[in-house]
Amino acid sequence: MRVALFLLFLSIPAHSFIDSSSDPFFPKDVSQNISKFKSFPISWWNLLVVKPLPKESVITSGQKLCEILNGYKDDIRLTGCPSPSTQIQAAVKDWARDIVFRTPRPTDKALIQSMKTATAQWALLIGPQSKWIGEILRVDPLQSHKDLQLLTKPPATIRLGQFGGFYFDEEKNRLILPVQLGFSPTESERTQSFLKTLGEHFSVDLYGPHWSTIENKSQVMSDVQKIGWLGPLSLLLGLLLLFFFKRGAVIWLLPPVFFGTIVGGIITYFVFGSLHGLALSFGIGIIGLSLDYGFHAIVHKEYRLAWRSNAIGLITTLTVLVTLLFSQIELIRQLMLFSITGLTISFILLYYITKSYSQKIRITSFSLPVISRSIFKLPILFFLLPGLMLFLFGLEKDFDFRQFNYQSKNSKEIHNWISEKTNMQTPLFEIIPSLEKPSQYLEQKTWSRLSGVYHETPLKYLPIPSLRKIHYDSWYSECDNSFISKLSKSEKTLFKPFLDNISCEGLEASLSQINSTTPLYMSHLNHNGEWIQTWLPQNEETRKMLKARYPKVQSLYELVSGFSKALSDDILRLGPIALFLVILISFLFFQKLSLTFYSLIPTFSAFALIGWYFYFTSNSLTFISFVGLIMVFGLSIDYGIFITQELRHKGNQKELLTAISLAAATTFLGFYPLLLCSHPVLIDLGLTLVIGVIGTYLGAWIVFPALLGKKINSNA
Amino acid sequence: MRYLLILVLFSVTSLATLSSAEAAKEVPKTELKKRLSFYQGLSSLYVAFVQTKKVKDIDLRVKVRGFMNVEFPDTIHWKIVQPAKSEVHIFPKEIQVGAYDKNGNFKTEKYSLNDPQLGDFAKSLKELTSWLKLDIETISKNYKIFQANPNQYRFQPKKPGVQPFTNLLMNLKPSGHLASLEISEASGDTIEFQFMEPKVKRKGK
């Protein structure tokens, strides 16, 4: 049931009310910076890798690919293709127009000479492609477009043969073309549509942020489809078995949990204004814990006693959830609110249903073997204590977000191949809200130039406003352009676009244009009026120097690691508070410190087994494991309270064991298919839950009675 | 009346087509070779030219002057001297383009003819080379040759759309020297070269 809901909601992340962005993963300021970074077209570069080609057809294939790509006017901003796209042509024209801001006006003599040189060059142009070069010469006889060509030369050193804008690997016969798409990686459907239409002409792989986004999404979907039938099928079989053993009444427990989940989701949506797909998916797992209370109630003969234990179980679980509601991470807050509301509503409804129909939905217990003697005491201690030590101190905690980046075998191969062939360091960046006070950025530009660090900054393309004004004034003061009378008729016609630009009206239009819109040649560095500058240090030493000089400059990884830091802070800050409150509530309920401690045994058992397993398989505790641990903690604390209470009151252990077995079985059957997935997020969650549930169950069934059975009875 | 007008127009156009077909009859390459026998067996050729480029859509005519030096079999130096110095040197596998930069320095850049960065410019240049060398063998592979009058030849691509030029018109002097070559491009632009008296060196001399 849990997994059915989990999969149901996980498989519909495209619904308008479900958020699938990464924003809620981070504290607000970090999230804003990440989403800003993603909005700048400079982060939209990918590599198109053409599948192996015969050597003799490489050049023609490259040309054909470029011809096809030129047809994608909206989907592609820039490519390495030699034949320039309309966007590049427009950007070069903008660049030529803005020469009046970049340089002071040359003398009349120099202007005339430039035009004569450009005329001679223009006459040499021949063939279809030369048409647009001719147009550039007409608007830019001073040939400043050559400066733009130098400025936009890619800095990365790729150790591959290069021709035109392509790279070619002779060993693998692969052709690579850098491509800057015209939209953000978050627009997966657009990327898919682009690849689909391109795939009709060419067999290519895309490597970069756009493909990574698609690959991750589709892998989750593929995993969900793969396991989608397995979880529900297992549960259905389980349910059929229960019907076969005349215990099919458990089906009555499902509607309250469904209802609680839906109401919890609605409340969370209205509080946060959105509900993240992951919060929804994982929250359902936590809300599903309310089924355990139902099982406990319908198996137990002493109805009141069962619900008293259930209430304490709920309160302790809610304590943990409420504490974590104060997390810095919105995703955790959403998850907790959803779980709290869903769990509480389900609990109340289950209470009324089991109370109202107590006879109808009651089931008898199974004849399960009850362990009452401590024959396993010593081996259990050897399992429990070192396991807990390993869990607390021996496991590596890795909250690095990058580990959840799924890469298929093909992508991994391309990734390794590209990493091997390039010297690219991780780029660093800084977002500049405004260029109004550019002195500090000018200093950065000078420092980067002197240090040999590649620096992409708006100031590379346009001077600071004061200098811009000096240049502009020098053109404007002579905007009557008396030298035009010395030009021939054909020169006047040929360079009309340039002469129009430097006329008084043309200059005024350029000034108004630059003040109102971002020129196309630097639009990759602008988004909604904010600017981005990036650095590409050539090695680790320069990176450190850069970081030491400008601490605000950071890589995307450093920015994303804000999540790891926030999560670590949360665990250190909120974890002890939650644990203390749970112990306090248990103590208030049991009135004895020893009983309180004993009720934690299933939890210890679960964590010990996780400790052993993760240690020996060299797995790290990840963010998703952490979410899984919250679910395991909620589950195990309930089992602990049930069993401690049961043994204290000398209740029927078989009844209790039946309830716990049913609860553990549904959790296990629901989540073991996750182990068959390929996406690390799903595997991590499945692994933590399955190991945790086994540990909890063993804790309640074997460890607890074996260690403490007699003691509790005597205490009671 | 309208039908009569159409009939008259149809007759006129049909007659024009028939007369042009009769006027420009296709000739074998051997005949052209014979007419251009002056250019056979050369080791070098030096000729001054006036180049006029006409751009149809902006009604522009630009005239430049220069000279061409062909070192047979496959090197061409194309130098424009007026209105400003500008050069193209065509070698078998590369081209060199020289011009003044914005600081007034004359700079030469080299490109491989296989460099895709040159795009169809390389293809057009290779094509132009065979015309400037008057390499009839290569020309006749791609173009049909028509003779309009004793001193004028018209060339049309055998496969329209494949060749960079759509139409070429060659005028010869009675002496057999090349007087002019007019090249029409797909865009509708034309380039006309008017050649002066050539200076040649023959092989073995």
Interface residues (C-beta under 8 A of the other chain):
Chain A: I59 G62 Q63 C66 P82 S83 Q113 S114 K116 T117 T119 A120 Q121 W122 A123 L124 L125 I126 G127 P128 Q129 S130 K131 G134 L142 Q143 S144 K146 F163 G164 G165 F166 S490 E491 T493 L494 K496
Chain B: Q51 K53 V55 I58 D59 L60 R61 V62 K63 V64 W78 I80 Q82 P83 A84 K85 S86 V88 V97 A99 Y100 D101 K102 G104 S112 N114 D115 P116 Q117 L118 G119 D120 F121 K123 S124 L125 L128 P164 I183 E185 A186 S187 D189 I191
